Amino acid sequence: MKRPPKMLWVLASCSAIAAVAVFTWFGYFAQFFLSTKGSGNIEQHSALLPPDWQTYRADAWSVGYPKDFEVHTRDDGAVWFLPSGADDKKTYFLVTQEALSLDAFTIARDADGYRAPTDVTISNYPAAKYVIGNNHTEYVISYHDGVVIVASDEIDDETIAIMFATFALKTE
C-alpha cells in the first residue's frame, strides 16, 4: 500500500486545528470547560436593559427596572415596582407566582367570570393574556409546576414596556 503524501497530513492537521478553533470561538465547548455557579440555573439577560437601570432577581425570574423605582414585596411573595412617591393603588409592574398549572389557572379564572384569555407571546414566553377592567393587563406564563403572572395598569408606558422586554425566567 502506498503512503499518502505529506501534504495530505499537513492539510488534515490544519483542518483539525481550525475545527477546534471554530468550536472554541463560538462556545460549543463552554459546557465542558465553564462551571456554572449556584444551582445550575442559567439566567437570561436582555440586551434592552438600559445601562442606568438595576436588575431585580427572584428565585424564578428577573426584571430590569429604573433606579428611581421602588420595589415592594407582599406577604404572599408578589413583587411590585412603582415610581418613587407614586400612588401605590395603581399597578405599574407586578410579578407573582401561583402553584397552579396554566390549565387549572385558566379554569379557575373562567369559573370566577373572567373573559377568556388571548394566547400571546410576552418576553419570548407563550402566555395567556387577561385584560381586566379598562387598563389592567395580566400575562400568565406557565413555569415548571406553576404559573408566573406579570401584570400592569400602564401597558402603553415606555418604561413599563422596557421592563416587560427585560423580564426573564430562569431556565435550566
GUMI-609367 format. One record per residue: residue number from 1; residue in one letter; x, y, z of N, C-alpha, C in turn. Coordinates in Angstrom, 1 decimal, always signed. Example, Ala and Ser with C-alpha at 12.3 -4.5 7.8 and 13.67 -1.06 7.14 Angstrom:
2
+------+------+--------+--------+--------+--------+--------+--------+--------+--------+--------+
| resi | resn |   n.c1 |   n.c2 |   n.c3 |  ca.c1 |  ca.c2 |  ca.c3 |   c.c1 |   c.c2 |   c.c3 |
+------+------+--------+--------+--------+--------+--------+--------+--------+--------+--------+
|    1 |    a |  +13.2 |   -5.7 |   +7.8 |  +12.3 |   -4.5 |   +7.8 |  +13.2 |   -3.3 |   +7.8 |
|    2 |    s |  +12.8 |   -2.2 |   +7.1 |  +13.7 |   -1.1 |   +7.1 |  +12.9 |   +0.0 |   +7.9 |
+------+------+--------+--------+--------+--------+--------+--------+--------+--------+--------+
end
This chain:
172
+------+------+--------+--------+--------+--------+--------+--------+--------+--------+--------+
| resi | resn |   n.c1 |   n.c2 |   n.c3 |  ca.c1 |  ca.c2 |  ca.c3 |   c.c1 |   c.c2 |   c.c3 |
+------+------+--------+--------+--------+--------+--------+--------+--------+--------+--------+
|    1 |    m |   +0.8 |   -1.2 |   +0.0 |   +0.0 |   +0.0 |   +0.0 |   +0.9 |   +1.2 |   +0.0 |
|    2 |    k |   +0.5 |   +2.2 |   -0.8 |   +1.3 |   +3.4 |   -1.0 |   +0.9 |   +4.4 |   +0.1 |
|    3 |    r |   +1.9 |   +5.0 |   +0.7 |   +1.8 |   +6.0 |   +1.7 |   +1.3 |   +7.3 |   +1.1 |
|    4 |    p |   +0.3 |   +8.0 |   +1.8 |   -0.2 |   +9.3 |   +1.2 |   +0.9 |  +10.4 |   +1.3 |
|    5 |    p |   +0.9 |  +11.3 |   +0.5 |   +1.9 |  +12.4 |   +0.5 |   +1.8 |  +13.2 |   +1.8 |
|    6 |    k |   +2.9 |  +13.8 |   +2.2 |   +2.9 |  +14.6 |   +3.4 |   +2.0 |  +15.8 |   +3.4 |
|    7 |    m |   +1.7 |  +16.3 |   +2.2 |   +0.8 |  +17.4 |   +2.1 |   -0.6 |  +17.1 |   +2.6 |
|    8 |    l |   -1.1 |  +15.9 |   +2.5 |   -2.4 |  +15.5 |   +3.0 |   -2.4 |  +15.5 |   +4.5 |
|    9 |    w |   -1.3 |  +15.0 |   +5.1 |   -1.2 |  +15.0 |   +6.6 |   -1.2 |  +16.5 |   +7.1 |
|   10 |    v |   -0.5 |  +17.3 |   +6.4 |   -0.5 |  +18.7 |   +6.9 |   -1.8 |  +19.4 |   +6.7 |
|   11 |    l |   -2.5 |  +19.1 |   +5.6 |   -3.9 |  +19.6 |   +5.4 |   -4.8 |  +19.1 |   +6.4 |
|   12 |    a |   -4.8 |  +17.8 |   +6.8 |   -5.6 |  +17.2 |   +7.8 |   -5.4 |  +17.8 |   +9.1 |
|   13 |    s |   -4.1 |  +18.0 |   +9.5 |   -3.8 |  +18.6 |  +10.8 |   -4.3 |  +20.1 |  +10.9 |
|   14 |    c |   -4.1 |  +20.8 |   +9.8 |   -4.6 |  +22.2 |   +9.8 |   -6.2 |  +22.3 |   +9.9 |
|   15 |    s |   -6.8 |  +21.3 |   +9.2 |   -8.3 |  +21.3 |   +9.3 |   -8.8 |  +20.9 |  +10.7 |
|   16 |    a |   -8.1 |  +20.0 |  +11.4 |   -8.5 |  +19.7 |  +12.7 |   -8.3 |  +20.9 |  +13.7 |
|   17 |    i |   -7.2 |  +21.6 |  +13.5 |   -6.9 |  +22.7 |  +14.4 |   -7.9 |  +23.8 |  +14.1 |
|   18 |    a |   -8.3 |  +24.0 |  +12.9 |   -9.3 |  +25.0 |  +12.5 |  -10.6 |  +24.7 |  +13.1 |
|   19 |    a |  -11.0 |  +23.4 |  +13.0 |  -12.3 |  +23.0 |  +13.6 |  -12.4 |  +23.2 |  +15.1 |
|   20 |    v |  -11.3 |  +22.9 |  +15.8 |  -11.3 |  +23.1 |  +17.2 |  -11.3 |  +24.6 |  +17.5 |
|   21 |    a |  -10.7 |  +25.4 |  +16.8 |  -10.7 |  +26.8 |  +17.0 |  -12.1 |  +27.4 |  +16.8 |
|   22 |    v |  -12.8 |  +26.9 |  +15.7 |  -14.1 |  +27.4 |  +15.5 |  -15.1 |  +27.0 |  +16.6 |
|   23 |    f |  -15.0 |  +25.7 |  +17.1 |  -15.8 |  +25.3 |  +18.2 |  -15.5 |  +26.1 |  +19.4 |
|   24 |    t |  -14.3 |  +26.4 |  +19.7 |  -13.9 |  +27.2 |  +20.9 |  -14.4 |  +28.6 |  +20.7 |
|   25 |    w |  -14.2 |  +29.2 |  +19.6 |  -14.6 |  +30.6 |  +19.3 |  -16.1 |  +30.8 |  +19.6 |
|   26 |    f |  -16.9 |  +29.9 |  +19.0 |  -18.4 |  +30.0 |  +19.1 |  -18.9 |  +29.4 |  +20.4 |
|   27 |    g |  -18.1 |  +28.9 |  +21.3 |  -18.6 |  +28.5 |  +22.6 |  -19.2 |  +27.1 |  +22.7 |
|   28 |    y |  -19.0 |  +26.3 |  +21.7 |  -19.6 |  +25.0 |  +21.7 |  -19.0 |  +24.1 |  +22.8 |
|   29 |    f |  -17.8 |  +24.4 |  +23.3 |  -17.1 |  +23.6 |  +24.3 |  -17.3 |  +24.2 |  +25.7 |
|   30 |    a |  -18.1 |  +25.3 |  +25.8 |  -18.2 |  +26.1 |  +27.0 |  -18.9 |  +25.2 |  +28.1 |
|   31 |    q |  -19.8 |  +24.3 |  +27.8 |  -20.4 |  +23.5 |  +28.7 |  -19.5 |  +22.5 |  +29.4 |
|   32 |    f |  -18.4 |  +22.2 |  +28.7 |  -17.4 |  +21.3 |  +29.3 |  -16.3 |  +22.0 |  +30.2 |
|   33 |    f |  -16.0 |  +23.3 |  +29.8 |  -14.9 |  +24.0 |  +30.5 |  -15.3 |  +25.1 |  +31.4 |
|   34 |    l |  -16.6 |  +25.6 |  +31.3 |  -17.0 |  +26.6 |  +32.2 |  -18.0 |  +26.1 |  +33.3 |
|   35 |    s |  -17.7 |  +26.3 |  +34.5 |  -18.5 |  +25.8 |  +35.6 |  -19.6 |  +26.8 |  +35.8 |
|   36 |    t |  -20.9 |  +26.3 |  +36.1 |  -22.0 |  +27.2 |  +36.4 |  -22.0 |  +27.4 |  +37.9 |
|   37 |    k |  -22.3 |  +28.6 |  +38.4 |  -22.3 |  +28.9 |  +39.8 |  -23.8 |  +28.7 |  +40.3 |
|   38 |    g |  -23.9 |  +28.4 |  +41.5 |  -25.2 |  +28.3 |  +42.1 |  -25.9 |  +27.0 |  +41.8 |
|   39 |    s |  -27.2 |  +27.0 |  +41.6 |  -28.0 |  +25.8 |  +41.5 |  -28.0 |  +25.2 |  +40.0 |
|   40 |    g |  -27.2 |  +25.8 |  +39.2 |  -27.2 |  +25.3 |  +37.8 |  -28.2 |  +26.0 |  +36.9 |
|   41 |    n |  -29.0 |  +26.9 |  +37.4 |  -29.9 |  +27.6 |  +36.6 |  -29.2 |  +28.7 |  +35.8 |
|   42 |    i |  -29.5 |  +28.9 |  +34.6 |  -28.9 |  +30.0 |  +33.8 |  -29.9 |  +31.1 |  +33.7 |
|   43 |    e |  -29.6 |  +32.3 |  +34.0 |  -30.5 |  +33.4 |  +34.0 |  -30.3 |  +34.1 |  +32.6 |
|   44 |    q |  -31.4 |  +34.4 |  +32.0 |  -31.3 |  +35.1 |  +30.7 |  -31.3 |  +36.6 |  +31.0 |
|   45 |    h |  -30.5 |  +37.3 |  +30.2 |  -30.4 |  +38.8 |  +30.4 |  -30.8 |  +39.4 |  +29.1 |
|   46 |    s |  -31.4 |  +40.6 |  +29.2 |  -31.9 |  +41.3 |  +28.0 |  -30.9 |  +42.3 |  +27.5 |
|   47 |    a |  -30.7 |  +42.4 |  +26.2 |  -29.8 |  +43.4 |  +25.7 |  -30.5 |  +44.8 |  +25.7 |
|   48 |    l |  -31.8 |  +44.8 |  +26.0 |  -32.6 |  +46.0 |  +26.1 |  -32.5 |  +46.7 |  +27.4 |
|   49 |    l |  -31.8 |  +46.2 |  +28.4 |  -31.6 |  +46.8 |  +29.7 |  -30.8 |  +48.0 |  +29.6 |
|   50 |    p |  -31.4 |  +49.2 |  +29.9 |  -30.6 |  +50.5 |  +29.8 |  -29.5 |  +50.4 |  +30.8 |
|   51 |    p |  -28.4 |  +51.1 |  +30.5 |  -27.2 |  +51.0 |  +31.4 |  -27.4 |  +51.5 |  +32.8 |
|   52 |    d |  -28.3 |  +52.5 |  +32.9 |  -28.5 |  +53.1 |  +34.3 |  -29.6 |  +52.4 |  +35.1 |
|   53 |    w |  -30.1 |  +51.3 |  +34.6 |  -31.1 |  +50.5 |  +35.3 |  -30.5 |  +49.5 |  +36.2 |
|   54 |    q |  -31.3 |  +49.0 |  +37.1 |  -30.9 |  +47.9 |  +38.0 |  -31.7 |  +46.6 |  +37.6 |
|   55 |    t |  -31.2 |  +45.5 |  +38.1 |  -31.9 |  +44.2 |  +37.9 |  -32.4 |  +43.6 |  +39.2 |
|   56 |    y |  -33.7 |  +43.3 |  +39.2 |  -34.2 |  +42.6 |  +40.4 |  -34.2 |  +41.1 |  +40.1 |
|   57 |    r |  -33.7 |  +40.3 |  +41.0 |  -33.6 |  +38.9 |  +40.8 |  -34.4 |  +38.1 |  +41.9 |
|   58 |    a |  -35.4 |  +37.4 |  +41.5 |  -36.1 |  +36.5 |  +42.4 |  -35.6 |  +35.1 |  +42.1 |
|   59 |    d |  -36.3 |  +34.1 |  +42.8 |  -35.8 |  +32.7 |  +42.6 |  -36.1 |  +32.2 |  +41.2 |
|   60 |    a |  -37.2 |  +32.6 |  +40.6 |  -37.5 |  +32.0 |  +39.3 |  -37.4 |  +33.0 |  +38.1 |
|   61 |    w |  -37.3 |  +34.3 |  +38.4 |  -37.3 |  +35.3 |  +37.4 |  -36.5 |  +36.5 |  +37.7 |
|   62 |    s |  -36.3 |  +37.4 |  +36.7 |  -35.6 |  +38.6 |  +36.9 |  -36.2 |  +39.7 |  +36.0 |
|   63 |    v |  -36.0 |  +41.0 |  +36.4 |  -36.5 |  +42.0 |  +35.5 |  -35.7 |  +43.3 |  +35.8 |
|   64 |    g |  -35.5 |  +44.1 |  +34.8 |  -34.8 |  +45.3 |  +34.9 |  -35.8 |  +46.4 |  +35.3 |
|   65 |    y |  -35.3 |  +47.4 |  +36.1 |  -36.2 |  +48.5 |  +36.5 |  -35.3 |  +49.8 |  +36.7 |
|   66 |    p |  -35.9 |  +50.9 |  +36.5 |  -35.2 |  +52.2 |  +36.7 |  -34.8 |  +52.4 |  +38.2 |
|   67 |    k |  -33.7 |  +53.1 |  +38.4 |  -33.2 |  +53.3 |  +39.7 |  -34.2 |  +54.1 |  +40.6 |
|   68 |    d |  -35.0 |  +54.9 |  +39.9 |  -35.9 |  +55.8 |  +40.7 |  -37.2 |  +55.0 |  +41.0 |
|   69 |    f |  -37.3 |  +53.8 |  +40.7 |  -38.5 |  +53.0 |  +41.1 |  -38.3 |  +52.3 |  +42.5 |
|   70 |    e |  -39.4 |  +52.2 |  +43.2 |  -39.3 |  +51.4 |  +44.5 |  -39.8 |  +50.0 |  +44.2 |
|   71 |    v |  -39.2 |  +49.1 |  +45.0 |  -39.6 |  +47.7 |  +44.9 |  -40.2 |  +47.3 |  +46.3 |
|   72 |    h |  -41.4 |  +46.7 |  +46.2 |  -42.1 |  +46.3 |  +47.4 |  -42.5 |  +44.8 |  +47.3 |
|   73 |    t |  -42.4 |  +44.1 |  +48.4 |  -42.7 |  +42.6 |  +48.4 |  -43.9 |  +42.4 |  +49.4 |
|   74 |    r |  -44.9 |  +41.8 |  +48.9 |  -46.1 |  +41.5 |  +49.7 |  -45.8 |  +40.2 |  +50.5 |
|   75 |    d |  -46.6 |  +39.9 |  +51.5 |  -46.5 |  +38.7 |  +52.3 |  -46.7 |  +37.4 |  +51.4 |
|   76 |    d |  -47.5 |  +37.5 |  +50.4 |  -47.7 |  +36.3 |  +49.5 |  -46.6 |  +36.1 |  +48.5 |
|   77 |    g |  -45.5 |  +36.9 |  +48.5 |  -44.4 |  +36.8 |  +47.6 |  -44.5 |  +37.6 |  +46.4 |
|   78 |    a |  -45.6 |  +38.3 |  +46.1 |  -45.7 |  +39.2 |  +45.0 |  -44.8 |  +40.3 |  +45.1 |
|   79 |    v |  -44.2 |  +40.7 |  +44.0 |  -43.2 |  +41.9 |  +44.0 |  -43.8 |  +42.9 |  +43.0 |
|   80 |    w |  -43.9 |  +44.1 |  +43.5 |  -44.4 |  +45.2 |  +42.6 |  -43.4 |  +46.3 |  +42.6 |
|   81 |    f |  -43.4 |  +47.0 |  +41.4 |  -42.5 |  +48.1 |  +41.2 |  -43.3 |  +49.3 |  +40.8 |
|   82 |    l |  -42.9 |  +50.5 |  +41.4 |  -43.6 |  +51.7 |  +41.2 |  -42.6 |  +52.9 |  +41.3 |
|   83 |    p |  -42.9 |  +53.9 |  +40.6 |  -42.0 |  +55.1 |  +40.7 |  -42.0 |  +55.6 |  +42.1 |
|   84 |    s |  -40.9 |  +56.2 |  +42.6 |  -40.8 |  +56.7 |  +43.9 |  -41.9 |  +57.8 |  +44.1 |
|   85 |    g |  -42.6 |  +57.7 |  +45.2 |  -43.7 |  +58.6 |  +45.5 |  -45.0 |  +58.5 |  +44.8 |
|   86 |    a |  -45.1 |  +57.5 |  +43.9 |  -46.3 |  +57.3 |  +43.1 |  -47.4 |  +56.6 |  +44.0 |
|   87 |    d |  -48.6 |  +56.7 |  +43.5 |  -49.8 |  +56.1 |  +44.2 |  -49.7 |  +54.6 |  +44.1 |
|   88 |    d |  -49.6 |  +54.0 |  +45.3 |  -49.5 |  +52.5 |  +45.3 |  -50.8 |  +51.7 |  +45.0 |
|   89 |    k |  -51.8 |  +52.4 |  +44.7 |  -53.1 |  +51.8 |  +44.3 |  -53.1 |  +51.4 |  +42.9 |
|   90 |    k |  -52.2 |  +51.9 |  +42.1 |  -52.0 |  +51.6 |  +40.7 |  -50.9 |  +50.6 |  +40.5 |
|   91 |    t |  -51.2 |  +49.6 |  +39.6 |  -50.2 |  +48.6 |  +39.4 |  -49.3 |  +49.0 |  +38.2 |
|   92 |    y |  -48.1 |  +49.5 |  +38.5 |  -47.2 |  +49.8 |  +37.5 |  -46.6 |  +48.6 |  +36.9 |
|   93 |    f |  -46.0 |  +47.7 |  +37.7 |  -45.5 |  +46.5 |  +37.2 |  -45.5 |  +45.5 |  +38.4 |
|   94 |    l |  -46.1 |  +44.3 |  +38.3 |  -46.3 |  +43.4 |  +39.3 |  -45.9 |  +42.0 |  +38.8 |
|   95 |    v |  -45.2 |  +41.2 |  +39.6 |  -44.8 |  +39.8 |  +39.3 |  -45.2 |  +39.0 |  +40.5 |
|   96 |    t |  -45.9 |  +37.9 |  +40.3 |  -46.3 |  +37.0 |  +41.3 |  -46.3 |  +35.6 |  +40.8 |
|   97 |    q |  -46.3 |  +34.6 |  +41.6 |  -46.3 |  +33.2 |  +41.2 |  -47.4 |  +32.5 |  +41.9 |
|   98 |    e |  -48.0 |  +31.5 |  +41.3 |  -49.0 |  +30.7 |  +41.9 |  -48.7 |  +29.2 |  +41.6 |
|   99 |    a |  -49.0 |  +28.3 |  +42.5 |  -48.7 |  +26.9 |  +42.4 |  -49.9 |  +26.2 |  +41.7 |
|  100 |    l |  -50.3 |  +26.7 |  +40.6 |  -51.4 |  +26.1 |  +39.7 |  -50.8 |  +25.9 |  +38.3 |
|  101 |    s |  -51.2 |  +24.9 |  +37.7 |  -50.9 |  +24.8 |  +36.3 |  -51.6 |  +25.8 |  +35.5 |
|  102 |    l |  -51.1 |  +26.1 |  +34.3 |  -51.8 |  +27.1 |  +33.4 |  -53.2 |  +26.7 |  +33.2 |
|  103 |    d |  -53.5 |  +25.5 |  +32.9 |  -54.8 |  +25.0 |  +32.6 |  -55.7 |  +25.2 |  +33.9 |
|  104 |    a |  -55.2 |  +24.8 |  +35.0 |  -56.0 |  +25.0 |  +36.3 |  -56.3 |  +26.5 |  +36.6 |
|  105 |    f |  -55.3 |  +27.3 |  +36.3 |  -55.4 |  +28.8 |  +36.5 |  -56.5 |  +29.3 |  +35.6 |
|  106 |    t |  -56.5 |  +28.9 |  +34.3 |  -57.5 |  +29.3 |  +33.3 |  -58.9 |  +28.9 |  +33.7 |
|  107 |    i |  -59.0 |  +27.6 |  +34.2 |  -60.3 |  +27.1 |  +34.6 |  -60.8 |  +27.9 |  +35.8 |
|  108 |    a |  -59.9 |  +28.2 |  +36.8 |  -60.4 |  +29.0 |  +37.9 |  -60.8 |  +30.4 |  +37.5 |
|  109 |    r |  -60.1 |  +31.0 |  +36.6 |  -60.5 |  +32.3 |  +36.2 |  -61.8 |  +32.3 |  +35.4 |
|  110 |    d |  -62.0 |  +31.2 |  +34.6 |  -63.3 |  +31.1 |  +33.9 |  -64.4 |  +30.9 |  +34.9 |
|  111 |    a |  -64.2 |  +30.1 |  +36.0 |  -65.2 |  +29.9 |  +37.0 |  -65.5 |  +31.2 |  +37.7 |
|  112 |    d |  -64.6 |  +32.1 |  +37.8 |  -64.8 |  +33.4 |  +38.5 |  -65.4 |  +34.5 |  +37.6 |
|  113 |    g |  -65.7 |  +34.1 |  +36.4 |  -66.4 |  +35.0 |  +35.5 |  -65.5 |  +35.9 |  +34.6 |
|  114 |    y |  -64.2 |  +35.6 |  +34.6 |  -63.3 |  +36.4 |  +33.7 |  -63.5 |  +36.1 |  +32.2 |
|  115 |    r |  -63.2 |  +37.0 |  +31.4 |  -63.3 |  +36.8 |  +29.9 |  -62.2 |  +35.8 |  +29.6 |
|  116 |    a |  -62.4 |  +35.1 |  +28.5 |  -61.4 |  +34.1 |  +28.0 |  -60.1 |  +34.8 |  +27.7 |
|  117 |    p |  -59.0 |  +34.2 |  +28.0 |  -57.7 |  +34.9 |  +27.7 |  -57.4 |  +34.8 |  +26.2 |
|  118 |    t |  -56.4 |  +35.6 |  +25.8 |  -55.9 |  +35.6 |  +24.5 |  -54.5 |  +34.9 |  +24.6 |
|  119 |    d |  -54.2 |  +34.0 |  +23.6 |  -52.9 |  +33.4 |  +23.6 |  -51.9 |  +34.4 |  +23.0 |
|  120 |    v |  -50.8 |  +34.8 |  +23.7 |  -49.9 |  +35.7 |  +23.2 |  -48.5 |  +35.2 |  +23.6 |
|  121 |    t |  -47.5 |  +36.0 |  +23.1 |  -46.1 |  +35.7 |  +23.5 |  -45.6 |  +37.0 |  +24.1 |
|  122 |    i |  -45.1 |  +36.9 |  +25.4 |  -44.6 |  +38.1 |  +26.1 |  -43.2 |  +37.7 |  +26.5 |
|  123 |    s |  -42.2 |  +38.6 |  +26.2 |  -40.8 |  +38.4 |  +26.5 |  -40.3 |  +37.0 |  +26.0 |
|  124 |    n |  -40.8 |  +36.6 |  +24.9 |  -40.4 |  +35.3 |  +24.3 |  -41.0 |  +34.1 |  +25.0 |
|  125 |    y |  -42.0 |  +34.3 |  +25.8 |  -42.7 |  +33.2 |  +26.5 |  -44.1 |  +33.1 |  +26.1 |
|  126 |    p |  -44.7 |  +31.9 |  +25.8 |  -46.1 |  +31.8 |  +25.5 |  -46.9 |  +32.1 |  +26.8 |
|  127 |    a |  -47.9 |  +32.9 |  +26.6 |  -48.7 |  +33.3 |  +27.8 |  -50.2 |  +33.4 |  +27.5 |
|  128 |    a |  -51.0 |  +33.5 |  +28.5 |  -52.4 |  +33.8 |  +28.4 |  -52.6 |  +35.2 |  +28.9 |
|  129 |    k |  -53.2 |  +36.0 |  +28.0 |  -53.3 |  +37.5 |  +28.3 |  -54.8 |  +37.7 |  +28.8 |
|  130 |    y |  -54.9 |  +38.3 |  +30.0 |  -56.2 |  +38.7 |  +30.5 |  -56.2 |  +40.2 |  +30.6 |
|  131 |    v |  -57.3 |  +40.8 |  +30.1 |  -57.5 |  +42.3 |  +30.2 |  -58.7 |  +42.4 |  +31.2 |
|  132 |    i |  -58.4 |  +43.0 |  +32.3 |  -59.4 |  +43.2 |  +33.4 |  -59.7 |  +44.6 |  +33.5 |
|  133 |    g |  -61.0 |  +45.0 |  +33.4 |  -61.3 |  +46.4 |  +33.5 |  -60.9 |  +47.1 |  +32.3 |
|  134 |    n |  -60.5 |  +48.4 |  +32.5 |  -60.1 |  +49.3 |  +31.4 |  -58.7 |  +49.1 |  +31.0 |
|  135 |    n |  -57.8 |  +49.1 |  +32.0 |  -56.3 |  +49.1 |  +31.7 |  -55.5 |  +47.9 |  +32.2 |
|  136 |    h |  -56.0 |  +47.2 |  +33.2 |  -55.2 |  +46.2 |  +33.9 |  -55.1 |  +45.0 |  +33.0 |
|  137 |    t |  -53.8 |  +44.7 |  +32.7 |  -53.5 |  +43.5 |  +31.9 |  -52.6 |  +42.6 |  +32.6 |
|  138 |    e |  -52.9 |  +41.3 |  +32.6 |  -52.1 |  +40.2 |  +33.2 |  -51.7 |  +39.2 |  +32.1 |
|  139 |    y |  -50.4 |  +38.9 |  +32.2 |  -49.8 |  +37.8 |  +31.4 |  -49.5 |  +36.7 |  +32.3 |
|  140 |    v |  -50.1 |  +35.5 |  +32.0 |  -49.9 |  +34.3 |  +32.8 |  -49.0 |  +33.4 |  +32.0 |
|  141 |    i |  -47.9 |  +33.1 |  +32.6 |  -46.9 |  +32.3 |  +31.9 |  -46.7 |  +31.0 |  +32.7 |
|  142 |    s |  -46.8 |  +29.8 |  +32.0 |  -46.6 |  +28.5 |  +32.6 |  -45.1 |  +28.4 |  +32.9 |
|  143 |    y |  -44.8 |  +28.0 |  +34.1 |  -43.4 |  +27.9 |  +34.6 |  -43.3 |  +26.7 |  +35.5 |
|  144 |    h |  -42.6 |  +25.6 |  +35.0 |  -42.5 |  +24.4 |  +35.8 |  -43.9 |  +23.9 |  +36.2 |
|  145 |    d |  -44.1 |  +23.8 |  +37.5 |  -45.4 |  +23.2 |  +38.0 |  -46.4 |  +24.3 |  +38.4 |
|  146 |    g |  -46.1 |  +25.6 |  +38.0 |  -47.0 |  +26.7 |  +38.4 |  -47.1 |  +27.7 |  +37.3 |
|  147 |    v |  -47.5 |  +28.9 |  +37.7 |  -47.5 |  +30.0 |  +36.7 |  -46.9 |  +31.2 |  +37.3 |
|  148 |    v |  -46.3 |  +32.0 |  +36.5 |  -45.8 |  +33.4 |  +36.8 |  -46.7 |  +34.4 |  +36.2 |
|  149 |    i |  -47.2 |  +35.3 |  +37.0 |  -48.1 |  +36.3 |  +36.5 |  -47.4 |  +37.7 |  +36.5 |
|  150 |    v |  -47.4 |  +38.3 |  +35.3 |  -46.8 |  +39.6 |  +35.2 |  -47.9 |  +40.6 |  +34.8 |
|  151 |    a |  -48.1 |  +41.6 |  +35.6 |  -49.3 |  +42.5 |  +35.4 |  -48.9 |  +44.0 |  +35.4 |
|  152 |    s |  -49.7 |  +44.8 |  +34.7 |  -49.6 |  +46.2 |  +34.7 |  -50.9 |  +46.9 |  +34.4 |
|  153 |    d |  -51.0 |  +48.1 |  +34.9 |  -52.1 |  +49.0 |  +34.5 |  -51.6 |  +50.0 |  +33.5 |
|  154 |    e |  -50.3 |  +50.1 |  +33.3 |  -49.7 |  +51.1 |  +32.4 |  -49.0 |  +50.4 |  +31.2 |
|  155 |    i |  -49.7 |  +49.5 |  +30.5 |  -49.1 |  +48.7 |  +29.5 |  -48.5 |  +49.5 |  +28.3 |
|  156 |    d |  -49.0 |  +50.7 |  +28.1 |  -48.5 |  +51.5 |  +27.0 |  -47.4 |  +52.5 |  +27.4 |
|  157 |    d |  -47.0 |  +52.5 |  +28.6 |  -45.9 |  +53.4 |  +29.1 |  -44.6 |  +52.8 |  +28.6 |
|  158 |    e |  -43.7 |  +53.7 |  +28.1 |  -42.4 |  +53.3 |  +27.6 |  -41.6 |  +52.6 |  +28.6 |
|  159 |    t |  -41.5 |  +53.1 |  +29.8 |  -40.7 |  +52.5 |  +30.9 |  -41.2 |  +51.1 |  +31.2 |
|  160 |    i |  -42.5 |  +50.9 |  +31.3 |  -43.1 |  +49.6 |  +31.6 |  -42.9 |  +48.6 |  +30.4 |
|  161 |    a |  -42.9 |  +49.1 |  +29.2 |  -42.6 |  +48.3 |  +28.0 |  -41.2 |  +47.8 |  +28.1 |
|  162 |    i |  -40.3 |  +48.6 |  +28.5 |  -38.9 |  +48.2 |  +28.7 |  -38.8 |  +47.1 |  +29.8 |
|  163 |    m |  -39.5 |  +47.3 |  +30.9 |  -39.5 |  +46.3 |  +31.9 |  -40.0 |  +45.0 |  +31.4 |
|  164 |    f |  -41.1 |  +45.0 |  +30.6 |  -41.6 |  +43.8 |  +30.1 |  -40.6 |  +43.1 |  +29.2 |
|  165 |    a |  -39.8 |  +43.9 |  +28.4 |  -38.8 |  +43.4 |  +27.5 |  -37.6 |  +42.8 |  +28.2 |
|  166 |    t |  -37.4 |  +43.3 |  +29.4 |  -36.2 |  +42.8 |  +30.2 |  -36.6 |  +41.6 |  +31.1 |
|  167 |    f |  -37.9 |  +41.3 |  +31.2 |  -38.4 |  +40.2 |  +32.1 |  -37.8 |  +38.9 |  +31.6 |
|  168 |    a |  -37.3 |  +38.1 |  +32.4 |  -36.8 |  +36.8 |  +32.0 |  -37.0 |  +35.7 |  +33.1 |
|  169 |    l |  -37.3 |  +34.5 |  +32.7 |  -37.4 |  +33.4 |  +33.6 |  -36.1 |  +32.7 |  +33.6 |
|  170 |    k |  -35.8 |  +32.1 |  +34.8 |  -34.6 |  +31.3 |  +34.8 |  -34.8 |  +30.0 |  +34.2 |
|  171 |    t |  -33.9 |  +29.5 |  +33.4 |  -34.0 |  +28.3 |  +32.7 |  -32.9 |  +27.3 |  +33.2 |
|  172 |    e |  -33.2 |  +26.1 |  +32.9 |  -32.2 |  +25.0 |  +33.3 |  -31.5 |  +24.5 |  +32.1 |
+------+------+--------+--------+--------+--------+--------+--------+--------+--------+--------+
end
